[in-house]
Amino acid sequence: MNPTVRIGNKVLGQNDYCYVIAEAGANHNRDKGIAFKLIDVAAEAGADAVKFQTYSAETLYSKKTPRFKYLEKVSHKETWELIKEIELPREWQAELAEYARTRGIDFLSTPFDYAAVDELDALGVPAFKIASFELVDLPLIQYAAAKGRPMILSTGMATYGEIEEALAACREVGNGNVILLQCASLYPAPAHLANLRAMVTMRRAFGVPTGFSDHTEGVAVATAAAALGAVVIEKHFTLDRRLPGPDHPFALEPDELRAMVSAIRQVEKALGHGRKEGPAPEEAEMHRLARRSLVAARDLPAGTVLTREMLTVKRPGYGIPPRDISKVVGRRLAVNVEADEVLEWSMFQ
């Protein structure tokens, strides 16, 4: 039996349903109007959840942290200063969560400190999502897991041992409702580092549902993850990639997010039940008209004893199947048969 985890009213791992998290992250640019619009976009795209990030520069980065190379084209500011500028004001969270509820979409936010865990728990978030970089912060993971909510752990850069330690931290406080996300911790991430098959490996190795946190550009890799059984897909999105900020350039724009969710839903339907059962009712016409049958190669009068040269194989498919050609050769016709006429058993003596 496949492992399952319930998030809200969705049971993940029980079927092919994929829980789509539209990652707003820091793309609100500390503008509440943009934050609300991001929730609108995520809801209209059909995502299951919209996710922000709850952190403070003071508790996240040392002021002496060197600058990241990938941010050099985005900002000339030091790391701590940049992070300080894109913090989500915590007093917004209740408003954002309530607005998401009115739009029929789950509200999530990644906690990066203990206060964030408490704040989000008080808001009733349906799960805690832990970022790849925090996978080694076992006390934080355990503190969140102790709240009893499902845990979604990103595993970018992680070793098997680090994943096992994070899972153990959850289980030590009685929380076995964990989903692991494969992730490449680059922004953007090249497709060759996505390693989607690691989802299958982790699912087998750790006995938990798995998914994908996608930092690649475009929607192809995320769609492929759904086909490989991802129960969660997380993808950054923005109102406009031209907006200032570190996460806008590689994020999906609204029409792309909508297209990704639509593609994932199509994949879910396309996976099917796995049984090979012959033609579906919708294929009845194709089965009758587009398969092949035995057909007269020329005019054949009644009484003709058929030889192989008198027969050909053509469409449609409602006549004698080609596999029975050896049973037809040597038989005598009871009626006149015109060239190109489909042969049927009733034509023989």
Secondary structure, DSSP 8 states (H G I E B T S, - for coil): ----EEETTEEETSSS--EEEEEEETTTTT-HHHHHHHHHHHHHHT-SEEEEEE--HHHH--TT----GGGTTT--S-HHHHHHHT---GGGHHHHHHHHHHTT-EEEEEE-SHHHHHHHHHHT-S-EEE-GGGTT-HHHHHHHHTTT--EEEE-TT--HHHHHHHHHHHHHTT---EEEEEE--SSS--GGG--THHHHHHHHHH-S-EEEEE-SSSSHHHHHHHHTT-SEEEEEB-S-TTSSSTTSTTSB-HHHHHHHHHHHHHHHHHH------S--GGGHHHHHHTS-EEEESS-B-TT-B--GGGEEEES-SSSS-GGGHHHHTT-BBSS-B-TT-B--GGGB-
